[in-house]
């Protein structure tokens, strides 16, 4: 059975959400996210960077949530939640998956982390200004993409929505998505109404 080593609110939500959408059996192992645990050799043997998630499937052990979703699609997807390979929609699916983790998640994380450590070290205005500017650009991009569509690729729910939807939902939860981006807010609400999303939230 699939086992996902996870901490609530982190990127392990992506493979968990995928499993719920496909009805795949899986097990969650909640780990101690303290620096002490994450520096232990046993954990580093699974996650060399010390981060979550980690997923195991038989003899396979892997990190990086996007790679996990890719693996689950290929191994257990049955052609669902992705466009037909080799099509323009398939290319766009990859585009939005990468956007959600590389382009969008970075300013969300950097801005959040900067606020988190600010009480101890003080804020650096340029860092916050740059982070918010890049995040607004990402929100504007999504706002346009969702102007006439419920979902990111071919107006059909798929892994692009799992990858980017997680990041947007995280930004929304942290108060980063305002009324200036109504399509983004409606998209988060739409995703959160999916039974699989709700089951994933309840699971971890």
DRENLUM-748317 format. One record per residue (C-alpha): residue in three letters; y, z, x. Coordinates in steps of 0.1 Angstrom, whole numbers, padded with zeros to 4 digits, always signed. Example, Ala and Ser with C-alpha at 12.3 -4.5 7.8 and 13.67 -1.06 7.14 Angstrom:
BEGIN
ALA-0045+0078+0123SER-0011+0071+0137
//
This chain:
BEGIN
UNK+0000+0000+0000UNK+0036-0006+0011UNK+0053+0025+0024UNK+0091+0026+0027UNK+0106+0053+0049UNK+0139+0059+0032UNK+0169+0081+0027UNK+0186+0080-0007UNK+0217+0058-0009UNK+0207+0037+0022UNK+0195+0002+0027UNK+0160+0011+0019UNK+0171+0006-0017UNK+0168-0032-0012UNK+0131-0034-0006UNK+0125-0007-0032UNK+0145-0027-0058UNK+0126-0059-0049UNK+0093-0040-0054UNK+0105-0028-0088UNK+0115-0063-0098UNK+0081-0077-0089UNK+0061-0047-0101UNK+0047-0041-0066UNK+0030-0008-0059UNK+0048+0011-0031UNK+0052+0046-0017UNK+0085+0062-0006UNK+0085+0086+0023UNK+0118+0104+0024UNK+0127+0113+0059UNK+0149+0140+0075UNK+0180+0121+0084UNK+0192+0147+0108UNK+0201+0136+0144UNK+0173+0158+0157UNK+0146+0141+0136UNK+0159+0106+0143UNK+0158+0112+0180UNK+0122+0123+0180UNK+0097+0100+0198UNK+0075+0098+0167UNK+0103+0084+0146UNK+0116+0061+0174UNK+0082+0046+0176UNK+0087+0033+0141UNK+0124+0028+0143UNK+0137+0021+0178UNK+0173+0026+0167UNK+0165+0057+0148UNK+0178+0042+0115UNK+0163+0037+0081UNK+0146+0020+0064UNK+0113+0014+0080UNK+0085-0003+0060UNK+0048-0004+0067UNK+0022-0027+0052UNK-0012-0022+0067UNK-0008-0028+0104UNK+0027-0041+0101UNK+0057-0019+0108UNK+0092-0033+0105UNK+0128-0023+0103UNK+0159-0041+0090UNK+0161-0042+0052UNK+0169-0079+0050UNK+0138-0088+0070UNK+0118-0066+0047UNK+0130-0085+0016UNK+0122-0118+0033UNK+0087-0106+0041UNK+0081-0093+0006UNK+0093-0126-0008UNK+0069-0146+0014UNK+0040-0122+0011UNK+0042-0110-0025UNK+0070-0130-0042UNK+0048-0157-0058UNK+0078-0180-0057UNK+0099-0157-0078UNK+0134-0144-0070UNK+0141-0173-0046UNK+0150-0210-0052UNK+0126-0238-0043UNK+0124-0241-0004UNK+0143-0269+0011UNK+0169-0272-0017UNK+0206-0266-0016UNK+0201-0235-0037UNK+0177-0221-0011UNK+0203-0226+0016UNK+0229-0208-0006UNK+0205-0180-0012UNK+0203-0175+0026UNK+0240-0177+0029UNK+0246-0149+0003UNK+0218-0127+0018UNK+0235-0129+0052UNK+0269-0125+0037UNK+0258-0093+0020UNK+0246-0077+0052UNK+0266-0092+0081UNK+0300-0101+0067UNK+0305-0077+0038UNK+0285-0046+0048UNK+0303-0042+0081UNK+0338-0035+0068UNK+0324-0013+0040UNK+0305+0007+0066UNK+0333+0009+0092UNK+0359+0019+0066UNK+0336+0046+0051UNK+0326+0060+0085UNK+0362+0061+0097UNK+0372+0082+0067UNK+0341+0104+0072UNK+0349+0113+0108UNK+0387+0113+0103UNK+0390+0151+0096UNK+0376+0158+0130UNK+0391+0130+0151UNK+0420+0117+0131UNK+0424+0082+0116UNK+0434+0051+0135UNK+0457+0031+0112UNK+0448-0003+0127UNK+0411+0003+0122UNK+0416+0011+0085UNK+0440-0017+0079UNK+0417-0042+0096UNK+0386-0029+0077UNK+0404-0030+0043UNK+0417-0065+0050UNK+0382-0078+0058UNK+0367-0060+0028UNK+0393-0074+0005UNK+0386-0109+0018UNK+0349-0103+0010UNK+0357-0090-0025UNK+0380-0121-0031UNK+0351-0143-0020UNK+0327-0127-0045UNK+0353-0126-0072UNK+0356-0164-0070UNK+0318-0169-0068UNK+0313-0149-0099UNK+0341-0164-0119UNK+0318-0186-0140UNK+0284-0171-0131UNK+0265-0139-0138UNK+0245-0142-0105UNK+0252-0157-0071UNK+0228-0186-0068UNK+0222-0211-0097UNK+0233-0184-0121UNK+0198-0168-0117UNK+0190-0133-0105UNK+0173-0133-0071UNK+0172-0118-0036UNK+0208-0129-0029UNK+0218-0104-0056UNK+0196-0077-0042UNK+0211-0081-0007UNK+0247-0086-0017UNK+0246-0066-0049UNK+0235-0035-0030UNK+0265-0037-0007UNK+0289-0043-0035UNK+0274-0014-0055UNK+0278+0008-0025UNK+0315-0003-0021UNK+0320+0004-0058UNK+0304+0038-0056UNK+0328+0046-0028UNK+0359+0036-0048UNK+0365+0004-0029UNK+0364-0020-0059UNK+0395-0019-0080UNK+0406-0035-0113UNK+0419-0064-0091UNK+0383-0076-0089UNK+0371-0076-0125UNK+0343-0101-0119UNK+0329-0079-0091UNK+0330-0048-0113UNK+0313-0066-0141UNK+0286-0079-0117UNK+0279-0044-0105UNK+0276-0032-0141UNK+0253-0061-0149UNK+0230-0054-0120UNK+0229-0017-0128UNK+0217-0024-0163UNK+0185-0041-0149UNK+0155-0019-0156UNK+0142-0025-0120UNK+0176-0014-0106UNK+0175+0018-0126UNK+0139+0024-0116UNK+0148+0019-0080UNK+0177+0044-0083UNK+0154+0069-0099UNK+0128+0064-0072UNK+0152+0069-0043
//
